[in-house]
């Protein structure tokens, strides 16, 4: 038998009869006449090929088949009722779910330690996954519900997304303690003459900074190029290379790798870092709670949420 062969109202009637064992009581509860209940029960009997209930002292008595059917029908109806009537009020202490955030390797260093620490105290049942926002089609992943939030400079997320500005990412110069530049003014000439570690991170805010330097013809001695930031601390710690990196990343690397950071001798454009989510989870209480935690931990200013606009195609 297919589910399409059974009327949901008949299962509700069956559940009520299992509970009450009296046709008159069920008729009153379901706002039906007693003949109406009898007709509906007859229809369900034909569908299932079993009498289901027989007359007994003071009411009806379920058959063995009805007794076997009672628990799974009750569980199915309870599940459906819960899905159609979700509980309000998200309780992070009791929540058990996995949430996925799109971010860069910089984001993992800057955001994850504080975020995981906060969740361990306030939401011990919530686990986190991260995905590289440049290695997946983030727009599709978020629209399909596989990624809950994204953090970064993500101009590709247009129509259908909400965003909250967290901060403007500024850049500094980073090098080992004891470097020749540590006790002298960091002039543009000194910065250009030093040997540089450069991170080529296409599609990210840092990649745009590299493009800005090239467009303005800012020359420097590039000794080493790497495709990500994970090795920056280790390399700078043991060499005389210097690197131009986001200020928040530099602050995280300085202490464990014995590094010094200095203001750059030129004004690089700051990259606006946003928290983004798809419109489909705008009202999801768990997502809303996690958005609040991220904003509380990392936002520089009061919340200003706006919806991104779709790209206008030119005719």
Helices and strands as residue ranges (DSSP letters): G 3-5, H 8-20, H 23-29, H 34-48, E 53-56, E 59-62, H 64-84, E 97-103, H 105-122, E 126-132, H 138-143, E 149-152, E 161-169, E 171-176, H 188-193, E 195-199, H 205-215, E 221-226, H 232-237, E 242-246, H 247-256, E 259-263, E 271-278, G 279-281, H 285-298, E 305-307
